[in-house]
Amino acid sequence: MKKLLVLIILIAASQTGLAQQEYTYTFFGDNKSFYNPAAAGTNDYMSLTGMFRKQWVGFEGSPTSGGVTFDMPIKNQNMGVGGMVYQDHIGVTNQTNIAGMYSYQLKITNEHKLAFGVNVGMDIVNTKFDRLTYWDGGDAVLADDYVNVIVPHFGFGAYYFFDEFYAGFSIPRMISVNSDQFNSINFSDAPSLVTHYYFTSGYKFNLKNDFSLKPSLLLKYTNNVIPQVDVSVSTFYKDMIGIGLAYKSLGFLSAFVQYNLKDVVLFGYGFDFSMNPLQQYSKGSHEIMIQYRFGTNKSPGNARLN
């Protein structure tokens, strides 16, 4: 019975993976331009963010993802630029995402701004069928030992922010590929690489005795998939040491810690607990985030962490 249960879970996870190909991270609130190109360059410093996540430790072929995001403002131009390179590995499939980003900011008031951004890049997806164990050797799907697909993509985002608050909407991939015709690109959803819609938001509450509270929200929607919600709440002391909890609507609870070194280096570690039958077989998920900030020129605790 237990083996049957695990099989059902894995099948469900794989079906979700067909439609939910964008990466998901606990520290989404500290890597905003990853989800929204309009957030690139909205801080007054350059930043380089590295992310690594190992999901469902204990399962062979479980998802492993990671990469780097870079963004910077263009001084006195109300513009920002950035780029990212990420890779996701699950089973016998690897997906590499490369993209460049550009944003333009409109000043609503001296503190309130609205930014619009675009990203342009490509997805490189390769599958090694010769590594599979299968029963039907005559399956046409397995005719090729190795399949490689390169898919260009274009995305758009809008981002409203001031010192304590941000909210944004984005569609990182507006172009998708038809899995039945690998050389056919269209603007509608397809079974292979699909369009994702994101809404992100966060607020920083400054409390007494040098404490602050940072709730963050990430809504994810894809056609034919149940909408997903990630909620994160962290508390910081002197904007230096933080602890927090995050909940993912698929049934995962995360606990994480963060350390901000003089507003130059931000380090975070998170651990996911499964709150579904997977907890009997998985040893959880690990995530690491390191962010380096160039040219903050601020005293410790004053850089905008939201």
C-alpha positions in Angstrom: 0.0 0.0 0.0 2.9 2.4 0.8 4.5 1.7 -2.5 1.3 2.4 -4.3 0.9 5.7 -2.4 4.4 6.8 -3.3 3.7 6.0 -6.9 0.6 8.1 -6.9 2.4 11.0 -5.4 5.2 10.8 -7.9 2.8 10.6 -10.8 0.9 13.7 -9.5 4.2 15.6 -9.1 5.3 14.7 -12.6 2.0 15.9 -14.0 2.3 19.1 -12.2 5.8 19.5 -13.5 4.6 19.3 -17.1 2.7 22.6 -16.6 4.7 24.2 -13.7 8.2 24.6 -15.1 9.2 27.9 -13.5 11.5 27.5 -10.5 10.2 28.1 -7.0 12.2 29.4 -4.1 11.6 30.1 -0.5 13.6 33.4 -0.7 11.4 34.8 -3.5 11.2 38.2 -1.6 15.0 38.7 -1.8 15.3 37.9 -5.5 12.4 40.0 -7.1 13.9 40.5 -10.5 14.0 36.7 -11.0 10.2 36.7 -11.1 9.6 40.2 -12.5 11.9 42.1 -15.0 10.4 45.4 -13.9 12.1 45.0 -10.5 15.6 45.1 -12.1 17.5 48.2 -10.9 14.9 49.4 -8.5 17.4 49.5 -5.7 20.1 52.1 -5.6 22.8 49.5 -5.7 24.0 46.6 -7.9 23.3 43.2 -6.6 24.4 39.6 -7.5 22.2 36.9 -6.1 23.0 33.2 -6.1 20.3 30.6 -5.4 20.5 26.8 -4.9 17.8 24.4 -4.0 17.7 20.6 -3.5 14.2 19.3 -3.3 12.9 16.1 -1.8 16.2 14.8 -0.5 16.0 11.0 -0.6 14.3 10.6 -3.9 16.5 9.6 -6.8 16.2 12.1 -9.6 14.4 14.7 -7.4 14.6 18.4 -8.6 17.8 20.3 -8.2 17.9 23.9 -9.3 20.1 27.0 -9.0 21.7 29.9 -10.7 22.5 33.6 -10.4 20.6 36.9 -10.9 22.3 40.3 -11.5 20.6 43.7 -11.7 21.7 47.3 -11.4 20.3 50.8 -11.8 21.4 53.1 -14.6 22.4 56.2 -12.7 20.2 59.3 -13.3 18.3 57.6 -16.1 15.3 56.0 -14.2 16.2 52.7 -15.8 17.6 49.4 -14.7 19.2 46.4 -16.4 19.9 42.8 -15.3 20.3 39.2 -16.3 20.1 35.7 -15.0 21.2 32.2 -15.7 19.5 29.3 -14.0 19.4 25.5 -14.4 16.8 23.0 -13.3 17.5 19.2 -13.2 14.8 16.7 -12.6 15.1 13.0 -13.5 16.6 12.8 -17.0 15.6 16.3 -18.0 17.7 19.5 -17.7 16.3 23.0 -18.4 18.6 26.0 -18.6 17.1 29.5 -18.6 19.1 32.5 -19.8 17.6 36.0 -19.9 18.4 39.7 -20.0 16.2 42.3 -18.4 15.4 46.0 -18.8 13.1 48.3 -16.7 12.0 51.9 -16.8 10.7 53.7 -13.7 8.0 56.4 -13.6 8.1 58.7 -10.5 4.6 59.1 -9.0 5.9 61.0 -6.0 9.3 61.6 -4.5 9.1 58.2 -2.9 6.5 56.2 -4.9 7.5 54.8 -8.2 6.0 52.5 -10.9 8.3 50.5 -13.1 7.7 48.5 -16.3 10.1 45.9 -17.6 10.8 43.3 -20.2 13.0 40.2 -20.4 14.3 38.5 -23.4 16.1 35.1 -23.4 15.9 31.4 -24.2 15.2 28.1 -22.6 17.4 25.1 -23.4 15.6 21.9 -22.6 17.3 18.5 -23.1 16.1 15.0 -22.2 18.3 11.9 -22.1 15.9 9.0 -22.8 18.7 6.5 -22.8 18.9 6.9 -19.0 15.4 5.7 -18.5 14.3 2.3 -17.4 11.3 1.3 -19.5 9.2 -1.7 -20.5 8.0 -0.8 -24.0 11.1 -0.6 -26.1 9.0 0.2 -29.2 7.5 3.4 -27.8 7.9 6.1 -30.4 8.6 8.7 -27.7 11.8 6.8 -27.0 13.0 6.6 -30.6 15.7 9.2 -29.9 18.2 8.7 -27.1 18.7 12.4 -26.7 16.4 15.4 -27.5 17.5 19.0 -27.3 15.1 21.9 -27.7 16.0 25.7 -27.7 13.0 28.0 -27.1 13.3 31.8 -27.3 11.1 33.7 -24.8 9.9 37.2 -24.1 8.3 38.5 -20.9 6.8 41.6 -19.3 6.3 43.0 -15.8 5.0 45.9 -13.8 6.3 46.9 -10.4 5.1 49.5 -7.9 7.3 50.3 -4.9 8.5 52.6 -2.2 10.8 52.1 0.8 8.6 49.8 2.8 6.3 48.2 0.2 6.4 46.6 -3.2 3.8 44.9 -5.5 4.2 43.5 -8.9 2.6 41.5 -11.7 4.6 39.7 -14.4 4.5 37.2 -17.2 8.1 36.0 -17.5 7.4 33.8 -20.5 4.9 35.1 -23.1 6.1 32.8 -25.9 5.8 29.0 -25.6 6.6 26.0 -27.8 4.3 23.3 -29.0 5.6 20.0 -27.7 4.2 18.2 -30.7 6.0 20.5 -33.1 9.3 21.5 -31.5 10.0 24.1 -34.2 6.6 25.8 -33.8 6.4 28.9 -31.6 3.1 30.5 -30.6 1.6 32.9 -28.0 -0.8 30.4 -26.5 -0.3 27.8 -23.9 1.1 24.5 -25.0 1.8 21.2 -23.2 5.6 21.7 -23.2 6.7 25.2 -22.0 3.7 27.2 -20.8 2.9 30.8 -19.7 3.1 31.6 -16.0 1.5 34.6 -14.3 2.9 36.0 -11.1 1.8 38.5 -8.5 4.3 39.4 -5.7 4.0 41.7 -2.8 5.7 42.5 0.5 5.8 45.1 3.3 8.3 46.0 6.0 6.9 46.9 9.3 9.3 48.8 11.6 8.6 47.7 15.2 10.0 48.8 18.5 13.4 47.9 20.0 15.1 47.6 16.6 12.8 44.8 15.3 11.1 44.7 12.0 8.6 42.3 10.4 8.5 41.4 6.7 5.5 39.5 5.2 5.8 38.5 1.6 3.4 37.0 -0.9 3.8 35.1 -4.2 0.8 34.0 -6.3 1.4 31.7 -9.2 -1.1 30.8 -11.9 -0.8 28.6 -15.0 -3.7 27.5 -17.2 -5.1 24.0 -16.2 -3.2 24.0 -12.9 -4.6 24.9 -9.5 -3.3 28.4 -8.5 -0.5 28.3 -6.0 0.2 30.6 -3.0 3.5 31.0 -1.2 3.4 33.1 2.0 6.5 34.1 3.9 6.9 36.0 7.2 10.3 36.9 8.7 11.4 39.1 11.6 14.7 40.9 11.7 16.7 42.4 14.6 18.5 45.6 13.6 18.1 44.5 10.0 20.9 42.1 10.6 19.7 38.7 11.9 16.4 37.3 10.7 14.3 34.2 11.2 11.1 33.2 9.4 8.5 30.8 8.2 7.0 30.2 4.8 4.1 28.1 3.6 3.6 26.7 0.1 0.0 25.8 -0.9 1.2 22.4 -2.2 1.7 21.3 1.4 5.2 22.4 2.4 6.3 24.5 5.4 9.7 26.2 5.4 11.8 27.5 8.3 14.7 29.8 7.4 17.4 32.1 8.9 19.1 35.1 7.3 22.1 37.2 8.2 22.8 40.6 6.7 26.5 41.6 6.9 26.8 45.4 6.9 24.3 45.7 4.0 26.9 44.1 1.7 26.2 40.4 1.9 22.9 38.8 2.7 22.9 35.1 3.4 20.0 32.8 3.9 19.3 29.1 4.5 15.9 27.4 4.4 14.6 23.9 5.1 11.3 22.6 3.8 9.1 20.2 5.7 6.6 18.1 3.8 3.1 18.3 5.2 1.7 15.5 3.0 2.4 11.8 2.6 5.8 12.6 1.1 7.1 13.2 4.6 7.4 9.5 5.2 9.8 9.1 2.3 11.5 12.5 1.8 14.2 14.0 4.0 12.9 17.5 3.2 14.3 20.2 0.9 17.3 22.5 1.4 17.8 26.0 0.0 20.7 28.5 0.1 20.7 32.1 -1.0 23.7 34.5 -1.1 23.4 38.1 -2.3 26.2 40.5 -2.7 25.5 44.2 -3.0 27.8 46.6 -4.7 28.0 50.3 -3.7 25.4 50.5 -1.1 27.3 53.4 0.6 25.0 53.2 3.6 25.4 52.5 7.3 24.4 49.0 8.4 20.7 48.6 8.6 19.7 51.4 6.2 19.6 49.6 2.8 16.1 48.9 1.6 15.6 45.2 2.4 12.2 45.1 0.8 
